[in-house]
């Protein structure tokens, strides 16, 4: 039998190679950050946005650059407009001594480099914390009167959450088994997901509430929350509603609604679900 013997220097080199391979795989698996984007105006000025993906409350910046390659001084006026107009607020702006920022959202930026020099400015903004749209479009213009020359689009992550409600009847116990569920349909993971379920008026109590759920007898509502709901996953909340004396033939309908989640949910049609059972006798409920 042949036994392989490895020297310490060889093992050290092997460990370095293995570690480098792991780092390379990790880099490939990690999601790439949103890249900046730029547009160039008719006179050669360039406007770059620091990121193309933002969330409500995020800050981002626009960088303005104009390199004058001629033998005489030049000046260019750059203005713009956000749509929706109230999606973004101005934070601050700075620039080289040959730039002028005039108040606005975004401000009008005048870049005036001398011969064979450059002018630069940076303007910072914040996305409104209440913004619920899917994108913000900045249209950039040059001159006065302003002539549009390009757009920059910022997208916001969205997470669709759908609900389901499933009831289970009972024989002789006068109870309803309730199973409500939230499903993450992406594309982003949803956080702070809250489901509110309205129980029948005949509900006297609720038992078996799972963690994250609470019952309000005054409104006959059960509220359930989950901190995170990744794309493609479903979280269930199952419990039992105890009922008072029932009227034969009475339909018992339960409705569940997604009442909170972040980021914004682009599909409202699947936010609510219902299920109905029928009272056969005073103690028998069929679903």
C-alpha positions as CSV (number, residue, x, y, z in Angstrom):
1,X,0.0,0.0,0.0
2,X,1.3,3.5,-1.0
3,X,0.8,6.3,1.5
4,X,0.9,9.9,0.4
5,X,2.9,12.3,2.5
6,X,2.3,16.0,2.3
7,X,4.7,18.7,3.5
8,X,3.4,21.7,5.5
9,X,4.3,24.2,2.7
10,X,2.2,22.1,0.3
11,X,-0.8,22.0,2.7
12,X,-0.5,25.7,3.2
13,X,-0.6,26.4,-0.5
14,X,-3.6,24.0,-0.9
15,X,-5.4,25.8,1.8
16,X,-4.8,29.2,0.1
17,X,-6.1,27.8,-3.2
18,X,-9.2,26.3,-1.6
19,X,-10.0,29.5,0.3
20,X,-9.7,31.5,-2.9
21,X,-12.1,29.1,-4.7
22,X,-14.6,29.6,-1.9
23,X,-14.4,33.3,-2.1
24,X,-14.9,33.2,-5.9
25,X,-18.0,31.0,-5.5
26,X,-19.4,33.3,-2.8
27,X,-18.9,36.3,-5.1
28,X,-20.8,34.6,-7.9
29,X,-23.7,33.7,-5.6
30,X,-24.0,37.2,-4.0
31,X,-26.5,39.5,-5.8
32,X,-24.9,42.3,-7.7
33,X,-25.7,45.8,-6.4
34,X,-27.8,48.0,-8.6
35,X,-25.5,49.7,-11.0
36,X,-25.5,53.5,-11.7
37,X,-26.9,54.8,-14.9
38,X,-26.0,57.8,-17.1
39,X,-27.4,60.0,-19.8
40,X,-25.5,62.4,-22.0
41,X,-26.9,65.8,-23.2
42,X,-26.5,67.4,-26.6
43,X,-23.5,69.6,-25.5
44,X,-21.7,66.6,-23.9
45,X,-22.7,67.1,-20.3
46,X,-23.3,63.8,-18.4
47,X,-25.8,63.1,-15.6
48,X,-25.3,59.9,-13.5
49,X,-27.6,58.5,-10.9
50,X,-25.9,56.5,-8.1
51,X,-28.3,53.6,-8.2
52,X,-31.3,52.4,-10.3
53,X,-33.0,50.5,-7.5
54,X,-34.4,52.4,-4.5
55,X,-36.8,51.7,-1.6
56,X,-39.1,54.2,0.2
57,X,-36.9,56.3,2.5
58,X,-33.7,55.6,0.6
59,X,-31.3,58.4,-0.4
60,X,-29.6,58.6,-3.8
61,X,-27.6,61.2,-5.7
62,X,-27.2,62.7,-9.2
63,X,-23.7,63.5,-10.4
64,X,-23.3,66.2,-13.1
65,X,-20.2,66.5,-15.2
66,X,-19.2,68.7,-18.1
67,X,-15.8,68.4,-19.6
68,X,-15.0,71.4,-21.9
69,X,-12.5,70.3,-24.6
70,X,-12.7,73.6,-26.6
71,X,-10.4,76.6,-26.4
72,X,-13.1,78.9,-25.1
73,X,-15.4,78.9,-22.0
74,X,-18.7,77.1,-22.3
75,X,-21.9,77.0,-20.2
76,X,-24.7,74.5,-20.2
77,X,-28.0,74.6,-18.2
78,X,-29.4,71.3,-17.1
79,X,-32.9,71.0,-15.6
80,X,-35.2,68.1,-14.9
81,X,-38.5,66.8,-13.5
82,X,-39.4,63.7,-11.4
83,X,-42.6,61.7,-12.1
84,X,-44.4,61.3,-9.8
85,X,-43.4,64.8,-8.7
86,X,-43.9,64.1,-5.0
87,X,-41.9,60.8,-4.9
88,X,-38.6,62.5,-4.3
89,X,-37.4,65.4,-2.0
90,X,-34.2,67.4,-2.4
91,X,-31.6,67.0,0.4
92,X,-28.5,69.0,-0.6
93,X,-26.3,70.0,-3.5
94,X,-22.7,70.9,-4.0
95,X,-20.5,71.7,-6.9
96,X,-17.2,73.1,-8.1
97,X,-16.7,76.9,-8.2
98,X,-17.8,77.1,-11.8
99,X,-21.3,75.6,-11.2
100,X,-24.5,77.2,-10.0
101,X,-27.5,75.4,-8.5
102,X,-30.8,77.1,-8.6
103,X,-33.6,75.9,-6.3
104,X,-35.9,73.3,-7.5
105,X,-36.6,69.6,-7.3
106,X,-34.3,68.7,-9.0
107,X,-32.5,72.0,-8.9
108,X,-31.4,73.6,-12.2
109,X,-27.7,73.1,-12.6
110,X,-25.5,75.4,-14.6
111,X,-22.1,74.0,-15.5
112,X,-19.7,76.7,-16.8
113,X,-16.1,75.4,-17.3
114,X,-13.4,77.6,-18.7
115,X,-11.5,76.5,-21.8
116,X,-10.2,72.9,-21.5
117,X,-11.5,72.4,-18.0
118,X,-14.4,70.7,-16.3
119,X,-17.4,71.5,-14.0
120,X,-19.0,69.1,-11.6
121,X,-21.9,69.0,-9.2
122,X,-23.5,66.5,-6.9
123,X,-27.1,66.6,-5.8
124,X,-28.7,64.3,-3.1
125,X,-32.3,63.3,-2.9
126,X,-34.5,61.1,-0.7
127,X,-37.4,58.8,-1.8
128,X,-40.6,59.6,0.1
129,X,-41.1,57.0,2.9
130,X,-44.8,56.9,1.7
131,X,-44.0,56.2,-1.9
132,X,-45.9,53.0,-3.0
133,X,-45.2,53.1,-6.8
134,X,-43.0,50.8,-8.8
135,X,-40.8,53.4,-10.5
136,X,-39.6,57.0,-10.5
137,X,-38.7,58.6,-13.8
138,X,-36.4,61.6,-14.1
139,X,-36.6,63.5,-17.4
140,X,-33.6,65.7,-18.0
141,X,-33.5,68.8,-20.2
142,X,-31.0,71.2,-21.6
143,X,-31.1,75.0,-22.1
144,X,-33.8,77.6,-21.8
145,X,-36.4,77.0,-23.0
146,X,-35.7,73.4,-21.8
147,X,-35.4,70.7,-24.4
148,X,-35.6,67.1,-23.0
149,X,-32.6,64.9,-23.9
150,X,-33.0,61.8,-21.8
151,X,-34.5,59.9,-18.8
152,X,-33.2,58.0,-15.8
153,X,-35.5,55.4,-14.2
154,X,-35.4,54.3,-10.6
155,X,-37.3,51.1,-9.8
156,X,-38.6,50.1,-6.3
157,X,-38.8,46.5,-5.2
158,X,-42.3,45.1,-4.8
159,X,-43.6,42.0,-3.1
160,X,-47.0,40.5,-3.9
161,X,-48.6,38.7,-1.0
162,X,-51.7,36.6,-1.6
163,X,-54.0,35.2,1.1
164,X,-56.1,32.0,1.5
165,X,-58.8,30.9,4.0
166,X,-59.7,27.3,4.6
167,X,-62.4,26.3,7.1
168,X,-63.1,22.8,8.6
169,X,-66.5,22.0,10.0
170,X,-67.4,20.0,13.1
171,X,-69.8,17.3,14.3
172,X,-71.5,18.0,17.7
173,X,-68.8,20.4,18.9
174,X,-70.1,23.7,17.4
175,X,-66.6,24.8,16.3
176,X,-64.9,25.9,13.2
177,X,-61.3,25.0,12.3
178,X,-59.7,28.0,10.7
179,X,-56.5,28.0,8.5
180,X,-55.4,31.3,7.0
181,X,-52.2,31.6,4.9
182,X,-50.0,34.2,3.4
183,X,-48.0,33.3,0.3
184,X,-45.1,35.4,-1.0
185,X,-45.3,35.8,-4.8
186,X,-42.3,38.1,-5.1
187,X,-40.3,39.3,-6.7
188,X,-38.9,40.6,-3.5
189,X,-39.3,39.1,0.0
190,X,-42.2,40.7,2.0
191,X,-41.7,41.9,5.6
192,X,-44.1,42.9,8.3
193,X,-46.9,40.8,6.8
194,X,-50.2,41.1,8.7
195,X,-53.4,39.2,8.0
196,X,-56.7,40.2,9.6
197,X,-59.5,37.6,9.8
198,X,-63.1,38.5,10.6
199,X,-64.8,35.6,12.3
200,X,-68.6,35.0,12.5
201,X,-70.7,37.0,15.0
202,X,-71.5,33.7,16.7
203,X,-67.9,33.3,17.8
204,X,-67.5,33.1,21.6
205,X,-63.8,32.4,21.9
206,X,-60.8,31.3,20.0
207,X,-58.4,28.5,21.0
208,X,-55.1,27.2,19.8
209,X,-53.8,30.6,18.5
210,X,-50.3,30.2,17.1
211,X,-47.4,32.5,17.9
212,X,-47.8,35.8,16.1
213,X,-51.7,35.8,16.4
214,X,-54.1,37.7,18.7
215,X,-57.8,37.7,19.1
216,X,-60.0,40.8,19.7
217,X,-63.4,39.7,21.1
218,X,-64.9,43.1,20.6
219,X,-64.4,43.0,16.8
220,X,-64.4,39.2,16.3
221,X,-61.1,39.6,14.6
222,X,-57.9,37.6,14.6
223,X,-54.7,39.4,13.6
224,X,-51.6,37.3,12.6
225,X,-48.2,38.6,11.6
226,X,-45.0,37.2,10.2
227,X,-41.7,39.1,10.1
228,X,-40.5,37.8,6.8
229,X,-42.1,36.0,3.8
230,X,-39.6,35.1,1.1
231,X,-40.7,34.7,-2.5
232,X,-42.2,31.3,-3.1
233,X,-43.0,30.5,0.6
234,X,-46.3,30.2,2.5
235,X,-46.9,30.7,6.2
236,X,-50.1,29.2,7.8
237,X,-52.0,30.2,10.9
238,X,-54.4,27.6,12.2
239,X,-56.7,27.8,15.2
240,X,-60.3,27.0,16.3
241,X,-63.3,29.3,16.6
242,X,-65.8,28.2,19.2
243,X,-69.4,29.1,18.4
244,X,-72.6,29.7,20.3
245,X,-75.9,28.1,19.5
246,X,-76.4,28.2,15.8
247,X,-79.4,28.7,13.5
248,X,-80.0,25.8,11.0
249,X,-79.2,26.8,7.4
250,X,-77.1,29.8,8.6
251,X,-74.0,30.4,6.4
252,X,-70.8,31.1,8.3
253,X,-68.4,33.2,6.2
254,X,-64.9,34.1,7.3
255,X,-62.8,36.7,5.4
256,X,-59.1,37.2,5.6
257,X,-57.4,40.4,4.3
258,X,-53.7,41.4,4.0
259,X,-53.7,44.6,6.0
260,X,-50.0,45.3,6.0
261,X,-46.7,44.3,4.3
262,X,-43.6,45.9,2.8
263,X,-42.4,46.7,0.2
264,X,-45.5,47.7,-1.8
265,X,-47.8,45.0,-3.0
266,X,-48.6,45.5,-6.7
267,X,-51.6,43.1,-6.8
268,X,-54.7,44.1,-4.8
269,X,-56.9,41.4,-6.3
270,X,-55.4,38.6,-4.2
271,X,-55.2,40.4,-0.9
272,X,-58.6,39.1,0.4
273,X,-59.9,35.5,0.6
274,X,-63.1,33.9,2.0
275,X,-64.5,30.5,2.8
276,X,-68.1,29.6,3.9
277,X,-69.6,26.8,5.9
278,X,-73.3,25.9,6.5
279,X,-75.0,25.1,9.8
280,X,-76.8,21.7,9.4
281,X,-78.0,21.4,13.0
282,X,-77.4,23.4,16.1
283,X,-74.1,21.5,16.6
284,X,-73.1,20.3,13.2
285,X,-71.3,22.6,10.7
286,X,-70.4,21.4,7.2
287,X,-67.8,23.1,5.0
